[in-house]
Structure formats: C-alpha cells, structure tokens
Amino acid sequence: MIEDFVRRVRSREAVVGYWLLADSPVMAERLATGGYDYLCLDQQHGLMGYHGIRDGLLAIDAGGGLGPRPTVGLVRTAANDPRCVGQALDAGAAGVIVPMIDDAEAARAAVRHAKYPPQGRRSYGPMRAELRRGPDLAVVNDTTLVAVMIETASGLEHVEEIAAVPGVDALYVGPYDLALAIGDTEAALKRILLAAHDNEKPVGIHADDGAMAAERLALGFDFVSIEGDLVHLEQVAQSHLDRAHRRERNSHAS
C-alpha cells in the first residue's frame, strides 16, 4: 500500500489528501474509510504530540483498508530535525512533509533525517515502521516519501536549488505562510511549479475545500491536502444550527 502510494506521488499522478489537526484517533480512523489517498497529521500546528501521531497512524492503518481505496498516513513534522522526522517515520508514517525549508542545505538535512545510511543519518529504531515495510533498509529508504515545504521568502529565492536536491521527492507549498512572507503568491506558485517539474518532481499544496483542490490540480499541482478537520467540523455544525434556527423561525412565522 505504501509503496504504491509513494510511486503514485513520484510519478505525478493526481493525489488528494486530508489534513488533521485534532488529536482524535477515532476521527482519523473514520476519515480513513472515505477514500482519500492520504491523511496528514500535523505535528507542527496541530493539537497532538508524539502519542497523538502514533495513535493517529494506528487509526489510519485500521480504517485505511476499509474504504473505496487505500489510505496512508503522512506527518507534517514539528521541525526539520532528526528527532521529529525520525519519530514520525518510526511510528509508521509513509512519509514526512518537513516545514520551513529555506535553502538547499536545509533540504539536504531533511533527507538526512529521513533516510538510513548511506543516504542519510536516520537512527535505527523502526518501531512500527518495520512491521509495514520489513527489515531491508534499502527498501525502507526507497519507499519513504520526503516532501519539503516552500513557505518562506528564502525558500522561494532558493527553490530551484531545493528542487534539485537528491532524495527530495516533492515540494509542498505552504500558501498561507508564503503569502505572509511575500504578499501576492501568483508568480511564486508558477515559479515553484516550474522548478519542481523541471526536476521531474511533484508539487503539493493546501486547499480550503474540494472546489479549491480541483482548481489547484487544474493549475498543475500534483497533490493537494484539503484542510481541515477542525474548520470543517465547525462549519458543518454551524450550518446545522443555522438550518435548525431557520426552520424554527419559519414555523413561528406561519
């Protein structure tokens, strides 16, 4: 399942995922049955620590084979450091999305954190990961997805060099931080797409909803994360409350 997912991303097939902020394995399991290609657990801005990541990945595994298509778990790590990256992969993530990549050296560091020697410096302690990929570390290296985030002015300035780093499988745009850093992102998004695709690498990005996800894919993005659980839960709950109040008002009016 993981091998096929990683192959699809690397070959730039259209892939759609969903973003999770809440530390709720029950919700992760339920969403994993829906047919998303991946669910991404957000350790950087989400409400979860290591136990939340571990339990969320367990839940995605439990639900991911029950839906219309397999679903795997990714982790957006809290930082670009060996502990965060290694823990996410040891817990069973199919890959990592590493934030705040400013230059090629930071991208190379992300690869080192995610790969076992000789490609990297990941410490051997696979925990759940070995159950899912086996003990052959060459296979593990080959089937671990490493995406690095372009979301800063420096990252955009060095995007061509970042995209060329061996072992970086994909670029991932953080559109909100990028907009905070540079303002209008239209030209920046085109530059990121060009840099990645010139290096035969896919590009992912956030989307607020399904309609925006379709627009992102039409613009040339290869995978999209629809976000996210807390916002959508609030929106749906509010829409039901609004409908209930409208019905109540209409009944009183009649």
Secondary structure, DSSP 8 states (H G I E B T S, - for coil): -HHHHHHHHHTT--EEEEEE-S--HHHHHHHHTS--SEEEEETTTSS--HHHHHHHHHHHHHHHTTSSS--EEEEE-SSSSHHHHHHHHHTT-SEEEE----SHHHHHHHHHHHS-TTT----S--TTHHHHH-S-HHHHHHT-EEEEEE-SHHHHHTHHHHHTSTT--EEEE-HHHHHHHHS--HHHHHHHHHHHHHTT--EEEEESSHHHHHHHHHHT-SEEEEE-HHHHHHHHHHHHHHHHHHHHHHHHH-
